[in-house]
Amino acid sequence: MGENRLKPRLGAVEIDFSYLWGYATKTALGVWSMLSTVAKGAMALLVCLTVSAASAQSAAVSDAEPPDQTLQAPLFSAPPIGRPAQAKLPKLRWDHINGSRAWTRAAMRALGAHGAPLVDMVPGDIAQWCPAYPEAEQWARKAFWAGLLSTLAKHESTYRPGVVGGGGKWVGLVQILPATARGYGCSARTSEALKDGGANMSCAVRIMATTVPRDGVVSAGMKGVAADWGPFHSRAKREDMRRWLAARPFCKVPVDLASVAPMPRPGAPRPVPN
């Protein structure tokens, strides 16, 4: 007899280990393939769900109503910042001329600066020109001197800032000689510069702020302002300027009604003096 091949037995069943190993390997590979496919499907599903959620959130945000701004506004807010208050300008004789407000403003500004000596003093002959001046406040005093320049400009240049007279010597609203402007230290020192109405007024204030305090008068004895400006030497022109100024509101003395005795009614008995 040939040699018999021995195989292990389990009871009556023979076990082939090589066959079992091959079967187990194939089964494991099949399971792994299946799990891999399931994992890929789950990943794809997760990506789809994520994209869908993001799209839905974006749509919700875009469709949402804007927030109520009134709920976010502060309960109290600061008042709006307005423009700086403009200084009140007096009504002067040249107000009917285009651009004259700039001349008035320049004169008033100069009187508050290098023209302060004019505003601080009381000329000896001021009662003839501006009866209310001695008791007037600063603004009214400046208005008088600015008014004096405006009425002087009527006779010097008929309110023409670019006019040149005296054969090319005198320039501007109140006809200032460039050499005189330089002598008094004015900023406008040339003929061209003095044609600017505001610069002409500033220079005129600088001149008067020297001559009027020096002489103590507006024009008495041909001093003060009259020392430099010819219209004061004409009685008619001087009187015209004086009457116009004295009639201005800033030069009128207010009437004290309490000091004025009432007129008796017709037929009423007259009071008997004590």
ABEGO torsion letter per residue (X at the ends): XBBBBBBBBBEABBBBAAAAAAAAAAAAAAAAAAAAAAAAAAAAAAAAAAAAAAAAAAAAAAABBBBBAAAABBABBBBBBBBBBBBBBBBBAAAABBGAAAAAAAAAAAAABAAAAAAABBBAAAAAABAAAAABBAAAAAAAAAAAAAAAAAAAAGGBAABBBGGGABBEAAGBBAAAAAAAGBABABAAAAABAAAAAAAAAAAAAAAAAAAGBAABGGBEAAAABAAAABAAAAAAAAAAAAABAAABBBBBAAABBBBBBBGBBBBBBX
